[in-house]
């Protein structure tokens, strides 16, 4: 700052003569200043009257100076805080909607918890307390997140685990915690923003935790996908600056084989975390990693029956007599009868079953939801209908979806459409969606991934047919009109009948193979994900063009080369079938290959130049999954329009130079349209059209208007919106639908089929459940088929394996009773990584070999294998199994061959492989 005397008298007014040369100026009383703002400093020339004491005025001037500098150039910290505030407002609004849909403010259901201390049965500590500590009395959560917030502040570790069994309220607790922190945040503006992330979609093998969090923030909050002054996105900047408090919901939803790496990553993270999980999954990962999590843990425990009864009484407006045995009143009905029975000191068997069910918030709220309408809740005490606790739980889960679709929605577009959905068909479609997300090991229903559980060969076929039919129609129409104008309608029809199928077959085959190549080459992930950018012609910038030019041109050339090779090979094969001479085929193939390379270069240049017009999708255009779908559709249509407008005229001019103008015009129109259609199927929106809008509705697994159906299911509280994706509101409901609503065939979802077939084999009495008696019957099957005595070594070894396996299933299912199909699927999948079963599986392989090798020659021939497979009604598979497992091609199986097959099958994530036949699965 420099001060110079002003030889002229200054007026006391706020306006001063302009001596700044256009630079910003400040005036305080008789003192004026001129600002010179540079890149790294601010200079102020202060002008004041001769002999004037400027001490007081200079103080005011400094204040004005600070304000002027901040207005001229706001600090990055301020911008970062603003972005955090915007994120907090978005998250808070989303969570408030979630609370309203769940009706959490209507009636608060208390949740009890206790610190995890000491040892769980047969487990080591998660977090060891001080020597001599015992389990304290359960503590009560007040329905808000304040208690957990205080606990998180008190603990010394950087992360807190909230454990509990399924339906115990872990996700609701996470929601309340986040909302409580957000409610208090305006008082401490720089406090981190709690954001709930569904942990099931994280793959720690491929993505670091920070990178995954950043990606989810950019996907679900578009304002954070923009570049910050540091060059990285605002999402990355917020995470790095500790402005985000990750609330990671559902560690148990992570794929079984990834939990080990996930636990290690969480344990080594420096971020403050709150993680929810079922306890068994955390402990299993802890045993496998031999790493004790440096986390404090609390465990949600079962509801008190009094809490459940009080909640249902208040929620249903039921008046109960003062004492259960009160006289002088008429017979009780409905909820009054049910709740009175539950309040009795001694329960009937029916009341005892219902009391056991109403120990989790999920089941209590399901009971309220299902019986709010005209249904009579007295049937819950009908032992003829529901003789067990499992039967009651299954009933509540079965009736949830039909009840939801019988209700009329009160507002919005979904209310106008709700009568379109037939209840049975809606449950069938939801069953496919549940199987779809189970297959993908993710809780997210992402519109761009619908149909991707279909086997690749089926996807290639569907893409090829779609592109082929569309291309054939275009080619037949254009060439038919062209020939018809030149030679008459008869020749036009003949030309359409020939050129349409030929071009359709060529383009369909080419793009079907391209789809397969791109998927197998592992480059289809980003290609088939919706872009977070949109094309705006008025926003062209050189920066994006420079950053994207080379990668996009290289990608275009690679795609063009692949297209050219496939096009040339297809054309050569077709020409050979038509008897075209070899030299002509070679010349034509070379031209087609060159044309493919040129096409790729053109596409790469178009994509690179288009990058200059790309801008981050505005916030208001990505509020819902359907918004992202609509924006992506507009972007793809602009891209393929550009491809057609550039390629079509170019190809038409080149073709027309050696032909007539009419011929060149037709060729350009056909080429531009066909390639544009094919290129469109290689995008997220294009693949969604092919799979989710055409083929899955045709096969009956999804409705025609998928987007409207998903929005409606969200309004009905079956699904919930999480950013730009949907999720099932309850994981237990999702698993139930996956198991009971008609699991799609192997061509639709192919990995979970092995788990379901294993259940079908184990359910030997066909009662819909698996228990220890079923596995004893499998041992008896061996004894009968091979005439083994009960005390034979082989019979004892088989019984030992199936006892250990059944114990492992019960351990992972967290029950001591029989297992339903969905419980068995989850538990069987978990046993694939259970270290306690490795030795029993190895011993089982050796025992099965001894049983099959009847002549004790140390090898199994086809005859012996056929006899064994007859026991499972799989004799027809004997030759195939032998051919696949015979590693030395001697026509027999060694013990190593068989043991290797059994071990590979049992420990594969999806229980797949030829070794399945030794467990009775074809």
Secondary structure, DSSP 8 states (H G I E B T S, - for coil): -EEEEESS---SSS-----STT--EEEETTEEEEEEE-SS-EEEEEEEETT---HHHHHHHHHHHHHHHHHHS--HHHHHHHHHHHHHHHHHHHHHHHHHHHTTTTS---EEEEE--S--TT---SS--STT------EEE-SSSHHHHHHHHH-SSSEEEEE--TTSSHHHHHHHHHHHHHHHHTTSTTS-EEEEEEGGG--TTTS-HHHHHHHHHHHH-GGGGSB-TTSSBHHHHHHHTT-EEEEEE-GGGS-GGGHHHHHHHHHH--S-EEEEE-HHHHHHHHHHHT---SEEEEEEE---HHHHHHHHHHHHT----SSTT--SS----HHHHHHHHHHSSS--HHHHHHHHHTTSHHHHHHHHHHTSSS--GGGGG-TTT--SHHHHHHHHHHHHHHHHHHS---SHHHHHHGGGS-HHHHHHHHHHHHHHHHHHT-SEE-GGGTTTTS-HHHHHHHHHHHHHHHHHHHHHHHHHHHHHHHH-HHHHHHHHHHHHHHHHHHHHHHHHHHHHHHHHTT-HHHHTS--SEEE-TT---HHHHHHHHHHHHHHHHHHHHHHHHHHHHHHHHHHHHTT--HHHHHHHHHHHHHHHHHHHHHHHHHHHHHHTTEEE--GGGSSSHHHHHHHHHHHHHHHHHHHHHHHHHHHHHHHHTTS-HHHHHHHHHHHHHHHHHHHHTTSHHHHHIIIIIIIHHHTTSS-S-HHHHHHHHHHTTSEEEETTEEEES-HHHHHHHHHHS----TTTS-SHHHHHHHHHHH-TT-SS-B-HHHHHHHHHHHHHHHT--TTSHHHHHHHHHHHHHHHHHHHHHT-SS-B-HHHHHHHHHHHTT-GGGHHHHHHHHHHHHHHH-TT-SSSB-HHHHHHHHHTTT-GGGHHHHHHHH-TT-SSSB-HHHHHHHHHHHHTSTT--SGGGGGGT--
